[in-house]
Amino acid sequence: MIAVEQSLLDTFTSIEIQYPEGRDAGAGAQREYDPINNRVTYRLIDREARRNAAREPLSLLGMRQAHALALGYNKDRYATDIRVDGEGLARFCLVLTTQGALQMSLGGLDPALGDPAHGLVYDGRQQRRFETLDDTARILMWVDTSRLERALVTGLDEPLHETLVFRNQIDWSSGSSAAVRRAIGYFVAELNDPHGLATVPAALESYTDSLVHLMLNALPNNYSERLTRRVASPVPAHLRRALAFMHASAAKPVTMADVAAAAGCGTRTLLNAFRQFRNTTPLSALHDIRLQHARTALLTSGDEITTRDIARRFGFTNPSRFTAAYGKRFGETPRETRRQA
């Protein structure tokens, strides 16, 4: 069992949720809370619990940021219906229930159970709903989506053609998933140590990389099969050279003949390699690489350069088409990306 000690909670930014009318709360009473980019609505499920609810806090939310990671802790005193709406955050969340149980619903998917034997994982930009039991507590491990995507591109050695999606429920008893659970437990222990890895930037970066690769390879997702195939089927050298040239030339006008020349092969060989090993064409791959570089620029450039200028730098001269392609690729607008910078 992973324990979150009070000494660790004291280092969190925490919010206590109280029921609006205490003992006199009616059947439909609820509490709304507006964190960054979210709207969270709480409603006690049991009418008797609503009748007996005192003025003391009924739910606790806490979080501590550690660069690309964040550790959260939530606890509900009574069975609670929790609905999360709004833009959300570009982070994936791993949920490890330490006490009680909850059900998570995402869109039209069947509810997934989270209890001490089963974890949950979801994209922080998804609207979601939780139904918890009395005295349910859980640890939440938040990981920046950009870190997972960069590691995925590196592991596949190709651009991403669809948004990363994990299977919502995790069986902690399986060997690979158990390693993720142990990694979360290690992070909790280190945060509780005033001299732990959170105080050593290099150690924190190393841990983050390990966790990201563990998540991608241990937790079933829509890229799992391709990651396995990538290990079994090495990419030809000329395709690796072509991809490297595309990344280096993302802000330059290049032709497919230029790419083939840099790869050391003919254009037909290049086309066949992309079709066989990337299930795409060289032009589509270059388009995606330019979008990736534009995203990086949006996250790092600050306000001194406009979104339009960034788009033009990487070959997107039509702002509306750039916004449409960007939204299709990343599930958010360029403006929403800049808010994360």
C-alpha positions as CSV (number, residue, x, y, z in Angstrom):
1,M,0.0,0.0,0.0
2,I,1.3,3.4,-0.9
3,A,0.8,5.9,2.0
4,V,0.5,9.6,1.5
5,E,1.7,11.0,4.8
6,Q,0.5,14.3,6.3
7,S,4.0,15.7,6.1
8,L,3.8,15.3,2.3
9,L,0.2,16.7,2.1
10,D,1.5,19.8,4.0
11,T,3.7,20.5,0.9
12,F,0.7,20.4,-1.5
13,T,-1.4,23.2,-2.7
14,S,-4.8,22.0,-1.3
15,I,-8.4,22.9,-1.4
16,E,-11.1,21.7,0.9
17,I,-14.6,21.2,-0.6
18,Q,-17.5,21.8,1.8
19,Y,-21.1,21.0,1.1
20,P,-23.0,24.3,0.4
21,E,-25.8,24.1,2.9
22,G,-24.4,21.6,5.4
23,R,-27.1,19.7,7.3
24,D,-29.9,21.5,5.4
25,A,-28.7,20.6,2.0
26,G,-31.5,19.6,-0.4
27,A,-31.6,16.7,-2.7
28,G,-30.2,18.6,-5.6
29,A,-27.6,20.7,-3.8
30,Q,-24.1,20.7,-5.2
31,R,-20.8,22.5,-5.1
32,E,-19.0,23.9,-8.1
33,Y,-15.2,24.5,-8.1
34,D,-13.3,26.2,-11.0
35,P,-9.6,25.2,-11.1
36,I,-7.5,26.2,-14.2
37,N,-9.3,25.2,-17.5
38,N,-11.8,23.0,-15.6
39,R,-15.2,23.2,-13.9
40,V,-15.7,20.6,-11.3
41,T,-19.1,19.9,-9.8
42,Y,-19.6,17.9,-6.6
43,R,-22.9,16.3,-5.4
44,L,-23.3,13.9,-2.5
45,I,-25.0,10.8,-3.7
46,D,-26.7,9.5,-0.5
47,R,-29.6,11.6,0.7
48,E,-28.9,10.5,4.3
49,A,-25.3,11.6,4.0
50,R,-26.6,15.0,2.8
51,R,-28.9,15.3,5.7
52,N,-26.1,14.4,8.2
53,A,-23.3,16.4,6.6
54,A,-21.7,18.8,9.0
55,R,-19.8,21.9,8.1
56,E,-16.4,20.3,8.1
57,P,-14.8,19.6,4.7
58,L,-16.2,16.7,2.8
59,S,-13.6,16.4,0.0
60,L,-9.9,17.2,-0.2
61,L,-8.0,18.1,-3.3
62,G,-4.2,18.6,-3.2
63,M,-1.5,18.8,-5.8
64,R,2.3,19.4,-6.0
65,Q,4.0,20.2,-9.3
66,A,7.5,18.8,-10.1
67,H,8.4,20.1,-13.6
68,A,6.7,17.8,-16.2
69,L,5.1,15.8,-13.4
70,A,2.5,16.6,-10.8
71,L,1.3,14.5,-7.8
72,G,-2.3,14.9,-6.7
73,Y,-4.2,13.5,-3.8
74,N,-8.0,13.4,-3.5
75,K,-10.2,12.1,-0.7
76,D,-14.0,12.0,-0.4
77,R,-15.7,11.5,3.0
78,Y,-19.0,10.4,1.5
79,A,-20.1,8.8,-1.8
80,T,-19.8,11.7,-4.3
81,D,-20.8,12.3,-7.9
82,I,-18.0,14.4,-9.4
83,R,-18.3,15.9,-12.9
84,V,-15.4,17.5,-14.7
85,D,-16.0,19.8,-17.6
86,G,-14.1,22.6,-19.4
87,E,-11.0,22.7,-21.6
88,G,-8.9,20.6,-19.2
89,L,-5.1,20.2,-19.2
90,A,-2.8,18.6,-21.7
91,R,-1.7,15.9,-19.3
92,F,-2.4,12.3,-18.8
93,C,-3.5,11.2,-15.3
94,L,-2.8,7.9,-13.6
95,V,-5.2,7.2,-10.8
96,L,-4.1,4.8,-8.0
97,T,-7.0,4.2,-5.5
98,T,-5.6,3.7,-2.0
99,Q,-8.9,3.4,-0.2
100,G,-12.5,2.7,-1.2
101,A,-13.5,2.6,-4.9
102,L,-14.8,4.8,-7.7
103,Q,-16.2,4.5,-11.2
104,M,-15.0,6.7,-14.1
105,S,-17.1,7.5,-17.2
106,L,-15.5,9.1,-20.3
107,G,-18.0,10.1,-23.0
108,G,-19.9,7.1,-24.3
109,L,-17.5,4.5,-23.0
110,D,-18.5,1.9,-20.4
111,P,-17.6,3.0,-16.8
112,A,-14.2,1.8,-15.6
113,L,-13.6,0.7,-12.0
114,G,-10.8,2.1,-9.9
115,D,-10.0,0.3,-6.6
116,P,-6.8,-0.9,-4.8
117,A,-6.5,-3.6,-7.5
118,H,-7.3,-1.5,-10.5
119,G,-5.9,1.8,-11.7
120,L,-7.3,4.3,-14.1
121,V,-5.7,6.5,-16.8
122,Y,-7.3,9.3,-18.8
123,D,-6.4,12.3,-20.9
124,G,-6.8,15.5,-18.8
125,R,-8.6,17.2,-21.7
126,Q,-11.5,14.7,-21.6
127,Q,-14.7,15.5,-19.9
128,R,-15.3,12.9,-17.2
129,R,-17.4,11.8,-14.4
130,F,-16.5,9.9,-11.2
131,E,-18.8,8.2,-8.7
132,T,-17.0,7.5,-5.4
133,L,-17.9,5.4,-2.4
134,D,-17.7,6.6,1.2
135,D,-14.1,7.3,2.3
136,T,-12.5,6.9,-1.1
137,A,-8.9,8.2,-1.4
138,R,-6.7,8.2,-4.5
139,I,-3.3,9.3,-5.7
140,L,-3.1,11.0,-9.1
141,M,0.1,11.1,-11.1
142,W,-0.1,13.8,-13.9
143,V,2.4,13.6,-16.8
144,D,2.7,16.2,-19.5
145,T,1.2,15.0,-22.8
146,S,4.1,16.6,-24.7
147,R,6.7,14.4,-22.9
148,L,4.7,11.2,-23.8
149,E,4.4,12.4,-27.4
150,R,8.0,13.2,-27.8
151,A,9.1,9.8,-26.4
152,L,6.5,8.1,-28.7
153,V,7.9,9.8,-31.8
154,T,11.4,8.8,-30.8
155,G,10.3,5.2,-30.1
156,L,8.5,4.9,-33.4
157,D,11.0,7.0,-35.3
158,E,8.0,8.4,-37.2
159,P,5.4,11.2,-36.8
160,L,2.3,10.5,-34.9
161,H,-0.8,10.0,-37.0
162,E,-3.4,10.0,-34.2
163,T,-3.8,11.2,-30.7
164,L,-2.3,8.9,-28.0
165,V,-5.1,6.9,-26.2
166,F,-4.5,4.5,-23.3
167,R,-6.9,1.8,-22.2
168,N,-8.8,3.4,-19.3
169,Q,-8.4,0.6,-16.7
170,I,-5.1,-0.8,-15.4
171,D,-4.8,-4.2,-13.8
172,W,-2.1,-3.6,-11.2
173,S,-1.5,-7.4,-10.8
174,S,0.0,-7.8,-14.2
175,G,3.8,-7.7,-14.3
176,S,4.3,-4.7,-16.5
177,S,1.5,-2.6,-14.9
178,A,2.8,-3.4,-11.5
179,A,6.1,-1.7,-12.4
180,V,4.2,1.5,-13.1
181,R,2.6,1.2,-9.7
182,R,5.9,0.8,-8.0
183,A,7.3,3.8,-10.0
184,I,4.4,5.9,-8.6
185,G,5.2,4.6,-5.1
186,Y,8.8,5.6,-5.5
187,F,7.9,9.1,-6.5
188,V,5.6,9.5,-3.5
189,A,8.4,8.4,-1.2
190,E,10.9,10.8,-2.9
191,L,8.6,13.8,-2.7
192,N,8.2,13.1,1.1
193,D,12.0,13.3,1.4
194,P,13.2,16.9,1.7
195,H,16.4,15.8,0.0
196,G,14.7,13.6,-2.6
197,L,14.9,13.6,-6.4
198,A,12.5,16.6,-6.7
199,T,15.4,18.7,-5.4
200,V,17.8,17.4,-8.0
201,P,16.8,18.5,-11.5
202,A,18.9,15.9,-13.3
203,A,17.5,13.0,-11.2
204,L,14.0,14.3,-11.7
205,E,14.5,14.4,-15.5
206,S,15.9,10.9,-15.5
207,Y,12.9,9.6,-13.5
208,T,10.5,11.4,-15.7
209,D,12.0,9.8,-18.8
210,S,11.8,6.3,-17.2
211,L,8.2,6.8,-16.2
212,V,7.2,8.0,-19.6
213,H,8.8,5.1,-21.4
214,L,7.3,2.7,-18.8
215,M,3.8,4.1,-19.4
216,L,4.1,3.8,-23.2
217,N,5.4,0.2,-23.1
218,A,3.6,-1.2,-20.1
219,L,0.1,0.3,-20.4
220,P,-1.9,-0.8,-23.4
221,N,-2.5,2.1,-25.9
222,N,-3.3,2.6,-29.5
223,Y,0.4,2.6,-30.4
224,S,1.3,-0.6,-28.5
225,E,1.3,-2.8,-31.5
226,R,3.5,-0.4,-33.5
227,L,5.9,0.0,-30.7
228,T,6.3,-3.8,-30.5
229,R,6.6,-4.0,-34.3
230,R,9.2,-1.3,-34.2
231,V,11.5,-3.4,-32.0
232,A,11.0,-6.4,-34.1
233,S,11.5,-4.6,-37.5
234,P,14.3,-2.1,-37.5
235,V,13.8,1.0,-39.7
236,P,16.1,1.0,-42.8
237,A,19.0,3.5,-42.6
238,H,17.8,5.5,-45.6
239,L,14.4,6.1,-43.9
240,R,16.1,7.2,-40.7
241,R,18.2,9.6,-42.8
242,A,15.1,10.9,-44.6
243,L,13.4,11.6,-41.3
244,A,16.4,13.3,-39.8
245,F,16.7,15.5,-42.9
246,M,13.0,16.4,-42.6
247,H,13.4,17.5,-39.0
248,A,16.5,19.5,-39.8
249,S,14.7,21.2,-42.7
250,A,11.3,21.7,-41.2
251,A,11.6,25.5,-41.7
252,K,13.1,25.3,-45.2
253,P,11.5,24.8,-48.6
254,V,12.4,21.2,-49.7
255,T,11.3,18.8,-52.4
256,M,11.0,15.1,-52.3
257,A,14.0,14.9,-54.5
258,D,15.9,16.8,-51.8
259,V,14.8,14.3,-49.2
260,A,15.6,11.3,-51.4
261,A,19.1,12.7,-52.1
262,A,19.7,13.2,-48.3
263,A,18.5,9.7,-47.7
264,G,20.8,8.3,-50.4
265,C,18.0,6.6,-52.4
266,G,15.6,7.2,-55.2
267,T,12.2,8.8,-54.8
268,R,10.4,5.5,-55.5
269,T,12.4,3.7,-52.9
270,L,11.7,6.5,-50.4
271,L,8.0,6.3,-51.1
272,N,7.9,2.5,-50.7
273,A,9.9,2.8,-47.4
274,F,7.4,5.3,-45.9
275,R,4.5,3.2,-47.0
276,Q,5.9,0.0,-45.6
277,F,7.4,1.2,-42.4
278,R,5.3,4.3,-41.6
279,N,2.0,3.7,-43.3
280,T,2.1,7.2,-44.8
281,T,3.8,9.1,-47.6
282,P,6.9,11.3,-47.4
283,L,4.8,14.5,-48.0
284,S,2.4,13.6,-45.2
285,A,5.3,12.8,-42.9
286,L,6.9,16.2,-43.7
287,H,3.6,18.0,-43.0
288,D,3.3,16.3,-39.6
289,I,7.0,17.1,-38.7
290,R,6.4,20.7,-39.5
291,L,3.3,20.7,-37.3
292,Q,5.4,19.2,-34.5
293,H,8.0,21.9,-34.8
294,A,5.3,24.6,-34.9
295,R,3.9,23.2,-31.6
296,T,7.4,23.3,-30.0
297,A,7.8,26.9,-31.2
298,L,4.4,27.8,-29.8
299,L,5.3,26.4,-26.4
300,T,8.7,28.0,-26.2
301,S,8.6,31.3,-28.1
302,G,6.7,33.5,-25.6
303,D,4.8,36.6,-26.8
304,E,7.6,38.1,-28.9
305,I,6.5,36.2,-32.0
306,T,3.0,35.7,-33.3
307,T,1.2,32.5,-34.1
308,R,0.9,33.6,-37.7
309,D,4.7,34.1,-38.0
310,I,5.4,30.7,-36.4
311,A,3.0,29.1,-38.9
312,R,4.7,30.8,-41.8
313,R,8.1,29.8,-40.6
314,F,7.1,26.2,-41.1
315,G,5.4,26.6,-44.4
316,F,1.8,27.2,-43.4
317,T,0.8,30.4,-45.2
318,N,-3.0,30.1,-44.7
319,P,-3.9,30.8,-41.0
320,S,-7.3,29.0,-41.1
321,R,-5.8,25.9,-42.7
322,F,-3.0,25.9,-40.2
323,T,-5.4,26.1,-37.3
324,A,-7.6,23.3,-38.8
325,A,-4.6,21.0,-39.4
326,Y,-3.1,21.8,-36.0
327,G,-6.4,21.0,-34.2
328,K,-6.8,17.7,-36.1
329,R,-3.3,16.7,-35.1
330,F,-3.1,17.8,-31.5
331,G,-6.7,18.1,-30.4
332,E,-6.4,21.8,-29.4
333,T,-6.0,25.2,-31.1
334,P,-2.6,27.0,-31.4
335,R,-4.0,29.6,-28.9
336,E,-4.7,26.8,-26.4
337,T,-1.2,25.5,-26.8
338,R,0.3,28.9,-26.1
339,R,-1.6,29.1,-22.8
340,Q,0.4,26.2,-21.6
341,A,3.7,27.9,-22.2
